[in-house]
Amino acid sequence: MAVTSQTQTRVYEQTVFFDRLRKYLFFAMLAFWAVLSVAPLYFTLVFSFKPVADIYTPPIWAPIPFTLENYQTILGTFQLFPRWVWNSVFISVIVTIFRVLFCAMAGYAFARIEFPLKNFWFNLLLISMMMPGVVTLIPSFLIIGPGLIRGGIDLGMFKLPTGFGLIDNHWGVILPGMADAFGVFMMTQFYKSFPKELEEAAMMDGSGRWGTFFRIVLPISQTQLITLALLTFQGAWNNFMWPLLVLRSPEQFTLPIGLQWFRGEYYTLYSVILAGSIFNTLPILIIFFVFQQYFVRSIAATGSKEG
């Protein structure tokens, strides 16, 4: 009995030791990942407060010598910078509003309404999520710009255009972002678990499909809608490739594109670029820390829904 008791004690001690070791390793990995994640933002702040001439001189861990001339250059001497900020705000807000509305409507339709080839269209939507974004750049550019067929389709009395002709126009950036496959999928998964009793009660009171959707379904979808809005705003605010293809005039540039003007052929004003990138990063950081509970809650809830 004594030997058995000693063996059990030894096994218990080993179990406790390995549990503590796993816990310490886990926290060490979290700390290492946190340092890797925060380091780019930290060095961006440090170098944005250093003079352009001292960008490569030590120390690299602190802004010595300290200066605000980079921010003064952006805000005081570059007149287009406020315009770029406004363009980014306008495009991001409009894309967010339309995408949230259209994705909620499409998700509700896939989850609640029966229509021909419903499963086929939904599977096609899932397939589109697997395609890299660069694959659709050229077709999207042709549709937004000159059209798939140059000059349009000749119908005798008139020509039917095959493109919107929105090159160097903010709406050329906005239109392709009004709907998103991931947003539709996310809202579909949520509405599949939505209690039908609420809709049936509303319809018994005389509410139609549109009234039920806008008066009952949308208000209860607040968490998912806010999450989708935050993800959409973040993507639209940081979008670089598509606005770069569509926008041509400096007055039409968004902030990520405008910051490229500080890059020259033979030199780059890194301190000025990093100071400008702080203005590009700060709104996203504020939004994330204020609304991070919606990210966690909605993603966890969406992932637990069965299709």
LUMTIKOL-737996 format. One record per residue (C-alpha): residue in three letters; x, y, z. Coordinates in nm, 4 decimals. Layout:
N
voba_xx_yy_zz
ALA_X_Y_Z
...
This chain:
307
voba_xx_yy_zz
MET_0.0000_0.0000_0.0000
ALA_0.2854_0.2358_0.0799
VAL_0.4443_0.1730_-0.2609
THR_0.1166_0.2373_-0.4368
SER_0.0657_0.5602_-0.2437
GLN_0.4167_0.6807_-0.3318
THR_0.3586_0.5969_-0.6987
GLN_0.0315_0.7896_-0.7045
THR_0.1991_1.0853_-0.5345
ARG_0.4824_1.0810_-0.7891
VAL_0.2366_1.0635_-1.0801
TYR_0.0354_1.3506_-0.9334
GLU_0.3468_1.5648_-0.8917
GLN_0.4551_1.4941_-1.2484
THR_0.1080_1.5832_-1.3743
VAL_0.1115_1.9112_-1.1831
PHE_0.4619_1.9873_-1.3102
PHE_0.3711_1.9301_-1.6767
ASP_0.0499_2.1278_-1.6375
ARG_0.2462_2.4231_-1.5040
LEU_0.5070_2.3814_-1.7770
ARG_0.2399_2.3856_-2.0485
LYS_0.0857_2.6937_-1.8914
TYR_0.4190_2.8776_-1.8809
LEU_0.4983_2.7787_-2.2401
PHE_0.1560_2.8961_-2.3479
PHE_0.2000_3.2379_-2.1842
ALA_0.5532_3.2623_-2.3242
MET_0.4194_3.2034_-2.6763
LEU_0.1471_3.4640_-2.6200
ALA_0.4037_3.7164_-2.4976
PHE_0.6307_3.6457_-2.7955
TRP_0.3406_3.6857_-3.0389
ALA_0.2302_4.0071_-2.8656
VAL_0.5787_4.1539_-2.9053
LEU_0.5841_4.0628_-3.2750
SER_0.2408_4.2192_-3.3233
VAL_0.3101_4.5426_-3.1348
ALA_0.6665_4.5971_-3.2643
PRO_0.5669_4.7399_-3.6093
LEU_0.3331_4.9942_-3.4501
TYR_0.5917_5.0876_-3.1877
PHE_0.8702_5.1462_-3.4414
THR_0.6282_5.3402_-3.6612
LEU_0.5664_5.5772_-3.3719
VAL_0.9379_5.6013_-3.2899
PHE_1.0540_5.6810_-3.6431
SER_0.7655_5.9193_-3.7083
PHE_0.9033_6.1426_-3.4300
LYS_1.2620_6.1374_-3.5616
PRO_1.3976_6.3889_-3.8128
VAL_1.4301_6.2736_-4.1727
ALA_1.8086_6.3121_-4.1586
ASP_1.8344_6.0905_-3.8470
ILE_1.6074_5.8082_-3.9561
TYR_1.8984_5.5612_-3.9832
THR_2.0985_5.6806_-3.6831
PRO_2.0853_5.5119_-3.3384
PRO_1.9040_5.4764_-3.1111
ILE_1.6257_5.2880_-3.2840
TRP_1.4310_5.2164_-2.9627
ALA_1.3520_5.5795_-2.8792
PRO_1.2774_5.8962_-3.0825
ILE_1.6088_6.0738_-3.0184
PRO_1.6264_6.3502_-3.1290
PHE_1.2539_6.4116_-3.0863
THR_1.0706_6.6287_-3.3402
LEU_0.7215_6.7010_-3.4704
GLU_0.8367_6.8316_-3.8064
ASN_0.7110_6.5202_-3.9895
TYR_0.3551_6.5809_-3.8710
GLN_0.3919_6.9509_-3.9469
THR_0.5011_6.8609_-4.2994
ILE_0.1928_6.6482_-4.3551
LEU_-0.0643_6.8746_-4.1925
GLY_0.0846_7.2140_-4.2688
THR_0.2632_7.2016_-4.6021
PHE_0.0817_6.9268_-4.7934
GLN_-0.2562_7.0649_-4.8909
LEU_-0.3978_6.7416_-5.0350
PHE_-0.3599_6.5421_-4.7134
PRO_-0.6966_6.6510_-4.5589
ARG_-0.8613_6.5740_-4.8932
TRP_-0.7163_6.2217_-4.8925
VAL_-0.8452_6.1638_-4.5400
TRP_-1.1925_6.2821_-4.6423
ASN_-1.1893_6.0596_-4.9517
SER_-1.1021_5.7568_-4.7385
VAL_-1.3757_5.8401_-4.4885
PHE_-1.6369_5.8921_-4.7611
ILE_-1.5558_5.5711_-4.9501
SER_-1.5279_5.3588_-4.6342
VAL_-1.8563_5.4828_-4.4856
ILE_-2.0558_5.4406_-4.8083
VAL_-1.9147_5.0917_-4.8752
THR_-1.9900_4.9917_-4.5156
ILE_-2.3514_5.1089_-4.5276
PHE_-2.4333_4.9381_-4.8567
ARG_-2.2474_4.6149_-4.7796
VAL_-2.4130_4.5697_-4.4420
LEU_-2.7573_4.6262_-4.5930
PHE_-2.7101_4.4070_-4.9024
CYS_-2.5336_4.1235_-4.7191
ALA_-2.8062_4.1176_-4.4547
MET_-3.0755_4.1034_-4.7231
ALA_-2.8962_3.8316_-4.9208
GLY_-2.8193_3.6302_-4.6069
TYR_-3.1841_3.6453_-4.5000
ALA_-3.2957_3.5342_-4.8451
PHE_-3.0632_3.2318_-4.8457
ALA_-3.1667_3.1362_-4.4924
ARG_-3.5428_3.1892_-4.5086
ILE_-3.6730_3.2182_-4.8649
GLU_-3.7078_2.9281_-5.1070
PHE_-3.6250_3.0086_-5.4682
PRO_-3.5030_2.8107_-5.7730
LEU_-3.1413_2.6841_-5.7613
LYS_-3.0971_2.8193_-5.4104
ASN_-2.8328_2.5633_-5.3102
PHE_-2.6518_2.6077_-5.6425
TRP_-2.6192_2.9842_-5.5975
PHE_-2.5102_2.9453_-5.2366
ASN_-2.2426_2.6903_-5.3306
LEU_-2.1293_2.9218_-5.6101
LEU_-2.1013_3.1959_-5.3503
LEU_-1.8794_2.9723_-5.1347
ILE_-1.6608_2.8907_-5.4354
SER_-1.6131_3.2621_-5.5041
MET_-1.4716_3.3004_-5.1510
MET_-1.1895_3.0620_-5.2447
MET_-1.0771_3.2684_-5.5438
PRO_-0.7860_3.5116_-5.4931
GLY_-0.8873_3.8732_-5.5244
VAL_-0.6315_3.9433_-5.7984
VAL_-0.8180_3.7044_-6.0303
THR_-1.1144_3.9413_-6.0497
LEU_-0.9182_4.2658_-6.0811
ILE_-0.9154_4.2794_-6.4623
PRO_-1.2843_4.1847_-6.5143
SER_-1.3885_4.4295_-6.2421
PHE_-1.1776_4.7039_-6.3988
LEU_-1.3333_4.6437_-6.7423
ILE_-1.6863_4.6522_-6.6000
ILE_-1.6241_4.9665_-6.3965
GLY_-1.4277_5.1369_-6.6744
PRO_-1.4375_5.0970_-7.0538
GLY_-1.6594_4.7887_-7.0582
LEU_-1.6162_4.4250_-7.1530
ILE_-1.6812_4.5215_-7.5164
ARG_-1.5193_4.8464_-7.6233
GLY_-1.7735_5.0871_-7.7634
GLY_-2.0672_4.8856_-7.6309
ILE_-2.3107_4.6547_-7.8059
ASP_-2.4575_4.7998_-8.1254
LEU_-2.8375_4.7580_-8.1233
GLY_-2.9006_4.9695_-8.4308
MET_-3.0813_5.2673_-8.2787
PHE_-2.8374_5.2963_-7.9898
LYS_-2.5387_5.1287_-7.8313
LEU_-2.5717_4.9389_-7.5055
PRO_-2.2690_5.0151_-7.2857
THR_-2.0984_4.7221_-7.1140
GLY_-1.9119_4.9354_-6.8614
PHE_-1.9961_5.2092_-6.6135
GLY_-1.7232_5.4521_-6.7222
LEU_-1.6291_5.5324_-6.3622
ILE_-1.2516_5.5479_-6.3931
ASP_-1.1081_5.8219_-6.1675
ASN_-1.4380_5.8361_-5.9803
HIS_-1.5033_5.7433_-5.6201
TRP_-1.8095_5.5428_-5.7198
GLY_-1.5815_5.3238_-5.9274
VAL_-1.4164_5.2227_-5.5995
ILE_-1.7458_5.1918_-5.4114
LEU_-1.9603_4.9818_-5.6481
PRO_-1.7569_4.6564_-5.6452
GLY_-1.7453_4.6667_-5.2646
MET_-2.1196_4.6987_-5.2069
ALA_-2.1580_4.3215_-5.1620
ASP_-1.9214_4.0587_-5.0329
ALA_-1.9337_3.6783_-5.0347
PHE_-1.8037_3.6467_-4.6799
GLY_-2.0603_3.8950_-4.5526
VAL_-2.3447_3.7043_-4.7192
PHE_-2.2152_3.3746_-4.5773
MET_-2.1780_3.5236_-4.2297
MET_-2.5319_3.6620_-4.2234
THR_-2.6748_3.3426_-4.3746
GLN_-2.5239_3.1339_-4.0959
PHE_-2.6735_3.3681_-3.8373
TYR_-3.0214_3.3794_-3.9887
LYS_-3.0366_3.0001_-4.0113
SER_-3.0483_2.9922_-3.6303
PHE_-3.2865_3.2864_-3.6079
PRO_-3.6131_3.1846_-3.4319
LYS_-3.8912_3.1522_-3.6873
GLU_-4.1558_3.2174_-3.4227
LEU_-4.0743_3.5901_-3.4245
GLU_-4.1269_3.6130_-3.7995
GLU_-4.4467_3.4095_-3.7866
ALA_-4.5838_3.6300_-3.5104
ALA_-4.5044_3.9428_-3.7109
MET_-4.6691_3.8032_-4.0236
MET_-4.9796_3.7049_-3.8238
ASP_-5.0015_4.0695_-3.7175
GLY_-5.0136_4.1679_-4.0836
SER_-4.6483_4.2473_-4.1466
GLY_-4.5128_4.1553_-4.4888
ARG_-4.1739_4.0107_-4.5723
TRP_-4.0095_4.3548_-4.6022
GLY_-4.1695_4.4843_-4.2849
THR_-4.0662_4.1752_-4.0904
PHE_-3.7105_4.2059_-4.2139
PHE_-3.6644_4.5741_-4.1333
ARG_-3.8703_4.5859_-3.8110
ILE_-3.7934_4.2480_-3.6529
VAL_-3.4927_4.0798_-3.8112
LEU_-3.2497_4.3720_-3.8494
PRO_-3.2829_4.5087_-3.4931
ILE_-3.2145_4.1638_-3.3435
SER_-2.9113_4.1206_-3.5752
GLN_-2.7303_4.4123_-3.4146
THR_-2.4202_4.2213_-3.3025
GLN_-2.3610_4.0552_-3.6397
LEU_-2.4330_4.3759_-3.8306
ILE_-2.1887_4.5770_-3.6197
THR_-1.9205_4.3116_-3.6652
LEU_-1.9716_4.3060_-4.0410
ALA_-1.9650_4.6864_-4.0476
LEU_-1.6369_4.6978_-3.8556
LEU_-1.4709_4.4387_-4.0793
THR_-1.5985_4.6177_-4.3893
PHE_-1.4825_4.9595_-4.2732
GLN_-1.1395_4.8235_-4.1887
GLY_-1.1024_4.6596_-4.5300
ALA_-1.2283_4.9648_-4.7201
TRP_-1.0115_5.2049_-4.5170
ASN_-0.6919_5.0031_-4.5794
ASN_-0.7743_4.9076_-4.9390
PHE_-0.4851_4.9938_-5.1681
MET_-0.4830_4.7872_-5.4876
TRP_-0.8316_4.8594_-5.6212
PRO_-0.8283_5.2389_-5.5611
LEU_-0.4803_5.2451_-5.7171
LEU_-0.6236_5.0971_-6.0393
VAL_-0.9347_5.3145_-6.0539
LEU_-0.8251_5.6559_-5.9267
ARG_-0.5914_5.8712_-6.1389
SER_-0.6139_6.2321_-6.0138
PRO_-0.4287_6.3281_-5.6924
GLU_-0.7434_6.5021_-5.5684
GLN_-0.9312_6.1710_-5.5857
PHE_-0.6711_5.9610_-5.4022
THR_-0.7448_5.7843_-5.0778
LEU_-0.5036_5.8082_-4.7863
PRO_-0.3102_5.4806_-4.8508
ILE_-0.2470_5.5870_-5.2119
GLY_-0.1649_5.9464_-5.1212
LEU_0.1095_5.8357_-4.8831
GLN_0.2950_5.6894_-5.1817
TRP_0.3604_6.0443_-5.3020
PHE_0.6289_6.0747_-5.0381
ARG_0.8236_5.8010_-5.2140
GLY_1.0651_5.9266_-5.4779
GLU_1.2551_5.7462_-5.7519
TYR_1.5897_5.7887_-5.5767
TYR_1.4914_5.8591_-5.2164
THR_1.2031_5.8019_-4.9756
LEU_1.0949_6.0235_-4.6854
TYR_1.0348_5.7359_-4.4470
SER_0.9744_5.9546_-4.1424
VAL_0.7069_6.1497_-4.3250
ILE_0.5442_5.8315_-4.4612
LEU_0.5375_5.6757_-4.1155
ALA_0.3880_5.9921_-3.9663
GLY_0.1159_5.9792_-4.2300
SER_0.0568_5.6095_-4.1686
ILE_-0.0236_5.6908_-3.8057
PHE_-0.3282_5.8819_-3.9322
ASN_-0.4179_5.5764_-4.1395
THR_-0.3764_5.3348_-3.8467
LEU_-0.5240_5.5343_-3.5582
PRO_-0.8941_5.5147_-3.6615
ILE_-0.8747_5.1361_-3.7028
LEU_-0.7097_5.0945_-3.3618
ILE_-0.9710_5.3105_-3.1922
ILE_-1.2561_5.1237_-3.3607
PHE_-1.1106_4.7848_-3.2705
PHE_-1.0544_4.8607_-2.9013
VAL_-1.3970_5.0191_-2.8643
PHE_-1.5874_4.7403_-3.0414
GLN_-1.3640_4.4356_-2.9878
GLN_-1.6369_4.2578_-2.7886
TYR_-1.8487_4.2444_-3.1040
PHE_-1.5661_4.0789_-3.2967
VAL_-1.5256_3.8006_-3.0422
ARG_-1.8951_3.7473_-2.9738
SER_-2.0094_3.7417_-3.3350
ILE_-1.7258_3.5297_-3.4749
ALA_-1.7751_3.2735_-3.1972
ALA_-2.1490_3.2643_-3.2560
THR_-2.1145_3.2422_-3.6342
GLY_-1.8633_2.9593_-3.6144
SER_-2.0959_2.7527_-3.3963
LYS_-2.3876_2.7611_-3.6387
GLU_-2.4565_2.4484_-3.8365
GLY_-2.5172_2.4940_-4.2050
